[in-house]
Amino acid sequence: MSDDQDAKTSDSWEEWKAWELEALTVVPTLPQEIQDRIFDYCDMTSLATLCHLNKSFRKRMTPLLWTDIDFTETFDDDEDKVERTRKFFVLCDDLKSKDPTRWDTLRARVRMLDLGRVHGINIVHEKEFDGDDWPYFTPLEEGAPITHNIFNIIAQFTNLTSLSVYVKNWWPYSSVRHNGEALAQTMSKLKSLKVGGQMPPDILSGLFVKPERLENLTLVNLHALPGQIDGPEAVELPPGVGTRFSSLKILHLVKFADLDGHLSGEASSDDGDDLGQEEDREYVSGMRWEFPRESEAVVFRQWASLLTHSSKTLVDVILENRYLTSHPPEEISEKPINPGVTHPGTYGAHSILKSQESLFPVFDDKSAWPNLKNLTLVGMGSEQTVSSAFEHLEPQVQVQQRLATIEKMEGDATPEQISTPIEFANQETWGWHVLKTKLNAHLAESDQKEEEGSGSGEDDSE
């Protein structure tokens, strides 16, 4: 983009903000009922603008700002979201230490926290930040616990019902066990959980303290730190969690898939020479290492168990293979993967086969899925194969198929180089915005029932 285009875009943005501020200044002149309706449609930036109108509006807007905190829907630029989430946790950290009374009031109001992508789990203050990503995920010394991190803050939100976060970087030699224990003490009200990336197992254990309450669950590419010669091993769910869901209605599961098509457990190499060495092998994906298939098998087993034990309550299910590639050629990077049509028929053959062997039998008994309305399968095989396997579910279940997409890994294998999944970078994606609408309806209905049953004892002080 040229300097002139940058200036034009900047001017347009400034004009828009000026117009918005002018429009919002009219709000105080409107009847109270109309004002309340307007506030229901305001995003975080608009509510923040209203805070600056006068003291009265600041007092009214502050509780609204701290009720539904959504960085993914408010800000379009991914880097802008990351920077704003950084500042948000710095603010929380400062309030917690400098004004604990006000912090206790505000943290109790938080019901939804949608963070999108975070560089790492550390809280990075301005004075510590020099533009480098390392402070986000590097402990002061190897083996030392990270006490100053975002999960330390999230654990303070005792009334949180919805959480979404994708952790870009986490180095496993730092301990977060105490953070997981803190989460286990406070996350018992969660009804919606969307997590992805390098999620520490101890943190997952804390977030899944009450799986019985969860109504919406999205897991996207949960993996451990990849190395230069090792693939991204999957992070397993805490033991026994998959069998404890009793209220789950919406389920979206996404995993890394193997683009390489060989069906044996070994990579192809010529015997008798050095081509079999890991660093010299060439894979279709462009990776320097063979895809961790044993780890993929663990994911399939957990998916199958989770689906089996939640079949009675599930309404919407999305199951997705997403191919991990590095420096992919043009024919891979620009198109969804459709083996045998847009790409060679061997592409993804192993992951497709294992998906069908592990997951398809779970749906054989139609009576086990009394509430299922929508089933979407992504990158699970040819249209004919999938249609044949699930036609017995129709017309009760609307079965959809979509082509698999890719997640890119640039550079060598550093964690920040795995691309951010679309679910955490843009809410207007083909599946998530629909699921989010349904989720909000579920949560509103559940909250209303709980309020009718127990009444409200919330402190309304500022």
C-alpha positions in Angstrom: 0.0 0.0 0.0 1.4 3.4 -1.0 1.9 6.3 1.5 -1.0 8.1 -0.2 -3.3 5.1 0.3 -2.1 4.9 4.0 -2.9 8.5 4.5 -6.3 8.2 2.8 -7.2 5.2 5.0 -6.1 7.0 8.1 -8.1 10.1 7.2 -11.2 8.0 6.5 -10.8 6.3 9.9 -10.4 9.6 11.7 -13.5 11.0 9.9 -15.4 7.9 10.9 -14.4 8.3 14.6 -15.2 12.0 14.5 -18.7 11.2 13.1 -19.2 8.4 15.7 -18.3 10.8 18.5 -20.6 13.4 17.2 -23.5 10.9 16.9 -22.9 9.5 20.4 -23.1 13.0 21.9 -26.8 13.0 20.9 -27.5 9.9 23.1 -27.8 11.8 26.4 -30.7 13.8 25.0 -32.8 10.7 24.2 -35.3 9.0 26.5 -33.8 6.5 28.9 -35.5 3.5 27.2 -34.1 4.5 23.8 -30.6 4.9 25.4 -30.7 1.4 26.9 -31.6 0.0 23.5 -28.7 1.8 21.9 -26.3 0.5 24.5 -27.3 -3.0 23.7 -25.9 -2.6 20.1 -22.7 -0.7 21.1 -19.4 -2.5 20.8 -16.5 -1.9 23.1 -15.1 1.1 21.3 -18.5 2.9 21.3 -19.0 2.2 25.0 -15.5 3.5 25.7 -16.3 6.6 23.7 -19.5 7.1 25.7 -17.4 6.9 28.9 -15.8 10.2 27.9 -19.0 12.1 27.5 -19.4 12.9 31.2 -19.1 11.4 34.7 -22.7 10.1 34.6 -22.1 8.2 31.4 -18.8 6.8 32.6 -20.6 5.4 35.6 -23.2 3.8 33.4 -20.9 2.5 30.7 -18.2 1.0 32.9 -20.3 -2.0 34.1 -21.3 -2.6 30.5 -17.7 -2.5 29.3 -16.7 -5.1 31.9 -19.6 -7.5 31.2 -18.9 -8.7 27.7 -15.3 -8.2 26.7 -14.9 -9.1 23.0 -11.7 -8.1 21.2 -12.3 -10.3 18.1 -15.6 -8.7 17.1 -14.5 -5.1 17.8 -11.2 -4.8 16.1 -10.5 -5.9 12.5 -6.7 -5.8 12.5 -5.1 -8.9 14.1 -2.0 -7.1 15.4 -4.3 -4.4 16.8 -6.3 -7.0 18.7 -3.1 -8.5 20.1 -1.9 -5.1 21.3 -5.2 -4.3 22.9 -5.4 -7.6 24.7 -1.9 -6.9 26.0 -3.0 -3.5 27.3 -6.2 -5.0 28.8 -4.2 -7.5 30.9 -1.8 -4.7 31.9 -4.8 -2.7 33.1 -6.1 -5.7 35.1 -2.7 -6.3 36.6 -2.4 -2.7 37.7 -5.9 -2.5 39.1 -5.3 -5.8 41.0 -2.2 -4.4 42.7 -3.0 -0.7 43.0 -6.8 -0.5 43.6 -7.9 -3.9 44.8 -11.3 -2.7 45.9 -12.3 -1.4 42.5 -10.7 -4.5 40.9 -12.9 -6.7 43.0 -16.0 -4.8 41.8 -15.1 -4.9 38.1 -13.8 -8.5 37.9 -17.1 -9.7 39.4 -19.0 -8.2 36.4 -17.1 -10.1 33.6 -19.3 -12.7 32.0 -17.8 -13.1 28.5 -14.1 -12.8 27.6 -13.3 -13.3 23.9 -9.5 -12.6 23.5 -8.8 -14.2 20.1 -5.1 -14.7 19.6 -2.5 -13.9 22.3 1.2 -14.0 21.6 1.9 -15.8 24.8 0.7 -16.2 28.3 2.9 -13.6 30.0 1.6 -10.1 30.9 4.0 -7.6 29.2 4.0 -4.1 30.6 4.9 -1.2 28.4 8.2 -0.7 30.2 9.1 -4.3 29.5 8.1 -4.3 25.9 10.5 -3.4 23.1 8.6 -4.8 20.1 10.0 -8.3 20.5 7.7 -11.3 21.0 9.9 -13.1 23.4 8.7 -11.4 26.6 5.2 -12.9 25.9 6.3 -16.5 26.5 9.8 -16.7 28.0 10.2 -17.2 31.8 12.9 -15.5 33.7 14.8 -18.7 34.1 14.3 -22.3 33.0 12.0 -24.2 35.2 10.8 -21.2 37.1 7.0 -20.8 37.4 5.4 -18.0 35.5 3.4 -16.1 38.1 2.7 -13.0 36.1 0.4 -14.3 33.3 -3.0 -13.9 31.7 -4.4 -17.0 33.4 -3.6 -15.5 36.8 -6.0 -12.7 35.8 -8.6 -14.9 34.1 -8.8 -17.0 37.3 -10.0 -13.8 39.0 -13.2 -13.6 36.9 -15.3 -15.7 39.1 -18.6 -15.2 37.2 -17.1 -16.0 33.8 -19.5 -18.0 31.6 -17.8 -17.7 28.2 -14.1 -17.8 27.4 -12.3 -17.8 24.0 -8.5 -17.7 23.7 -5.8 -19.0 21.3 -2.3 -19.2 22.7 0.3 -18.6 20.0 3.3 -19.4 22.1 4.1 -21.3 25.3 7.3 -22.9 26.3 6.7 -26.1 28.4 9.7 -25.7 30.6 7.9 -23.1 32.6 5.4 -24.2 35.2 1.8 -23.1 35.2 0.5 -25.7 37.6 -0.6 -23.2 40.2 -2.5 -21.2 37.5 -4.4 -24.4 36.6 -5.2 -24.9 40.3 -6.5 -21.3 40.5 -8.7 -21.7 37.5 -10.1 -24.9 38.9 -11.3 -22.9 41.9 -13.1 -20.2 39.8 -14.2 -21.6 36.4 -17.1 -23.6 37.6 -19.7 -21.3 35.8 -18.2 -21.7 32.3 -20.9 -22.6 29.7 -18.9 -21.8 26.6 -15.2 -22.6 26.0 -13.2 -22.0 22.8 -9.5 -22.7 23.1 -6.7 -23.4 20.7 -3.0 -23.4 20.0 -0.3 -24.2 22.6 -2.6 -24.7 25.5 -0.7 -25.9 28.7 -2.2 -29.1 30.0 -2.4 -27.7 33.5 -4.5 -24.8 32.2 -6.8 -27.2 30.4 -7.4 -29.1 33.6 -8.4 -25.9 35.3 -10.7 -24.8 32.5 -12.4 -28.2 32.4 -13.2 -28.3 36.1 -16.9 -28.5 35.4 -17.5 -30.0 32.0 -21.0 -30.9 33.0 -22.0 -27.2 32.7 -20.5 -26.6 29.2 -23.0 -26.1 26.5 -20.6 -25.0 23.8 -17.1 -26.4 23.2 -14.6 -25.5 20.4 -11.1 -27.0 20.3 -8.8 -25.9 17.6 -5.4 -27.4 16.8 -4.3 -28.0 20.4 -0.6 -28.8 20.2 2.7 -28.7 22.0 5.8 -26.8 21.0 7.0 -28.0 17.6 10.8 -28.3 17.1 12.9 -28.1 14.0 12.9 -31.9 13.6 9.7 -32.7 15.5 6.1 -32.2 14.5 3.5 -30.5 16.7 2.4 -33.2 19.2 -1.3 -33.0 20.2 -2.2 -31.8 23.7 -4.5 -34.4 25.2 -7.7 -33.5 27.2 -7.5 -34.1 30.9 -8.2 -37.7 31.8 -11.8 -38.6 32.1 -13.1 -35.2 30.9 -14.6 -36.6 27.7 -17.1 -38.8 29.6 -18.4 -36.0 31.9 -20.2 -33.7 29.4 -24.0 -33.8 30.1 -25.2 -30.4 28.7 -23.1 -30.0 25.5 -25.2 -28.7 22.6 -22.6 -27.2 20.2 -19.3 -28.9 19.4 -16.6 -27.8 17.0 -13.4 -29.9 16.8 -10.5 -28.9 14.5 -7.1 -30.8 14.3 -3.9 -30.7 12.3 -4.0 -33.2 9.5 -1.2 -34.9 7.5 -1.1 -33.7 3.9 1.3 -36.6 3.0 -0.5 -39.4 1.4 1.5 -42.5 2.2 -0.5 -45.0 4.2 2.2 -46.8 6.1 3.7 -45.5 9.3 7.0 -44.8 7.6 8.1 -41.9 5.4 9.3 -42.9 1.9 13.1 -42.9 1.5 15.7 -44.8 -0.5 17.5 -47.5 1.3 21.2 -47.6 1.3 21.9 -43.9 1.2 21.5 -40.8 3.4 18.1 -39.7 2.1 16.4 -41.4 5.0 17.8 -38.9 7.5 15.2 -36.7 8.9 16.7 -33.4 7.8 17.0 -34.6 4.2 13.5 -36.0 3.7 11.1 -34.0 1.6 7.4 -34.1 2.4 4.4 -32.9 0.4 3.6 -30.5 3.2 7.0 -28.8 2.8 7.9 -29.7 6.4 11.3 -30.9 7.6 9.7 -33.6 9.7 7.2 -36.4 9.4 3.7 -35.7 10.7 3.2 -37.1 14.2 0.7 -39.7 13.4 0.6 -41.4 16.8 -0.4 -38.1 18.3 -3.1 -37.7 15.6 -4.4 -41.1 16.6 -4.8 -39.9 20.2 -6.9 -37.0 19.0 -9.2 -39.3 17.0 -9.7 -41.5 20.1 -10.6 -38.5 22.3 -12.9 -37.1 19.7 -14.7 -40.5 19.3 -15.1 -40.8 23.1 -16.3 -37.2 23.5 -18.9 -37.7 20.7 -20.1 -41.0 22.1 -20.7 -39.7 25.6 -22.4 -36.4 24.4 -24.6 -37.8 21.7 -27.8 -37.4 23.6 -27.5 -33.7 24.0 -25.6 -32.5 20.9 -27.4 -30.3 18.4 -24.7 -28.9 16.2 -21.4 -30.7 15.4 -18.5 -29.6 13.2 -15.5 -32.0 12.7 -12.6 -30.7 10.7 -9.2 -31.8 9.3 -6.9 -28.9 8.6 -3.6 -29.6 6.8 -0.4 -28.2 8.3 2.0 -27.0 5.6 5.3 -25.0 5.4 6.1 -22.9 2.4 3.5 -24.7 0.3 3.5 -24.5 -3.5 1.0 -22.3 -5.2 -1.5 -25.1 -5.9 -1.7 -25.9 -2.2 -1.7 -22.5 -0.7 -4.4 -20.9 -2.8 -7.0 -23.6 -2.9 -9.0 -25.8 -0.5 -7.7 -29.4 -0.7 -10.0 -31.6 -2.7 -8.0 -34.8 -3.3 -8.4 -36.3 -6.8 -10.1 -33.1 -8.1 -8.0 -30.0 -7.4 -5.0 -31.9 -6.0 -3.5 -35.4 -6.4 -5.7 -38.1 -5.0 -3.1 -39.2 -2.5 -3.2 -35.8 -0.6 -4.3 -36.3 2.9 -5.1 -40.0 2.4 -3.8 -41.1 5.8 -5.7 -38.5 7.8 -8.9 -39.1 5.8 -8.7 -42.8 6.2 -8.1 -42.6 10.0 -10.9 -40.0 10.3 -13.4 -42.4 8.7 -12.2 -45.4 10.7 -12.4 -43.6 14.0 -15.3 -41.2 13.7 -17.8 -42.5 11.2 -18.9 -45.5 13.3 -19.8 -43.2 16.1 -22.8 -42.1 14.1 -24.0 -45.5 12.9 -26.9 -45.6 15.5 -29.3 -42.9 14.6 -31.2 -43.3 17.8 -28.2 -42.3 19.8 -28.5 -38.8 18.4 -32.0 -37.6 19.3 -31.3 -33.9 19.2 -28.7 -33.6 16.5 -29.8 -31.1 13.8 -26.6 -30.2 12.0 -23.5 -32.2 11.2 -20.6 -30.6 9.2 -17.6 -32.6 8.1 -14.5 -30.9 6.7 -11.8 -32.7 4.9 -13.2 -36.2 5.8 -13.3 -37.7 2.4 -15.0 -37.6 -1.0 -18.5 -36.3 -1.3 -19.8 -39.7 -2.3 -18.1 -41.5 0.6 -19.3 -39.1 3.2 -22.9 -38.9 1.8 -23.1 -42.7 1.8 -21.8 -43.0 5.4 -24.3 -40.4 6.8 -27.4 -40.7 4.6 -29.2 -42.7 7.3 -29.2 -39.6 9.6 -31.3 -37.6 7.1 -33.7 -35.8 7.1 -33.5 -35.3 10.9 -29.9 -34.2 10.5 -28.7 -31.8 7.9 -25.3 -33.2 6.8 -22.9 -30.7 5.1 -19.5 -31.3 3.6 -16.7 -28.8 3.1 -13.2 -29.0 1.6 -10.2 -28.9 3.9 -8.1 -25.8 4.3 -4.6 -25.4 5.5 -2.7 -23.8 8.4 0.7 -22.5 7.3 3.9 -22.7 9.2 6.6 -20.3 8.1 10.3 -20.2 8.9 11.9 -23.2 10.7 9.4 -24.4 13.3 9.1 -21.6 15.8 5.7 -21.5 17.5 4.7 -18.0 16.5 5.0 -19.0 12.8 1.9 -21.3 12.8 -0.9 -19.2 11.4 -3.7 -18.1 13.6 -6.9 -20.2 12.9 -9.7 -18.2 11.3 -11.9 -18.9 14.4 -9.7 -16.6 16.4 -8.8 -14.0 13.8 -12.2 -13.2 12.3 -15.7 -13.9 13.6 -17.3 -13.7 10.2 -16.3 -17.1 9.1 -18.5 -19.8 7.6 -19.3 -21.7 10.8 -18.4 -19.7 13.8 -20.8 -16.7 13.4 -23.7 -19.1 13.1 -22.7 -21.1 16.1 -22.1 -18.0 18.1 -25.6 -16.8 17.4 -27.0 -20.1 18.6 -24.7 -20.1 21.6 -25.8 -16.6 22.7 -29.4 -17.8 22.5 -28.6 -20.9 24.6 -26.7 -18.8 27.2 -29.4 -16.2 27.5 -32.0 -18.9 28.0 -29.9 -20.6 30.7 -29.1 -17.4 32.5 -32.8 -16.5 32.6 -33.7 -19.8 34.1 -31.0 -19.5 36.7 -32.1 -15.9 37.6 -35.7 -17.0 38.0 -34.6 -19.9 40.2 -32.2 -18.1 42.5 -32.8 -14.4 42.2 -30.1 -11.7 41.9 -27.8 -10.9 44.7 -25.3 -8.9 42.7 -23.8 -5.8 44.1 -24.6 -2.9 41.8 -22.0 -0.5 43.2 -19.6 1.1 40.7 
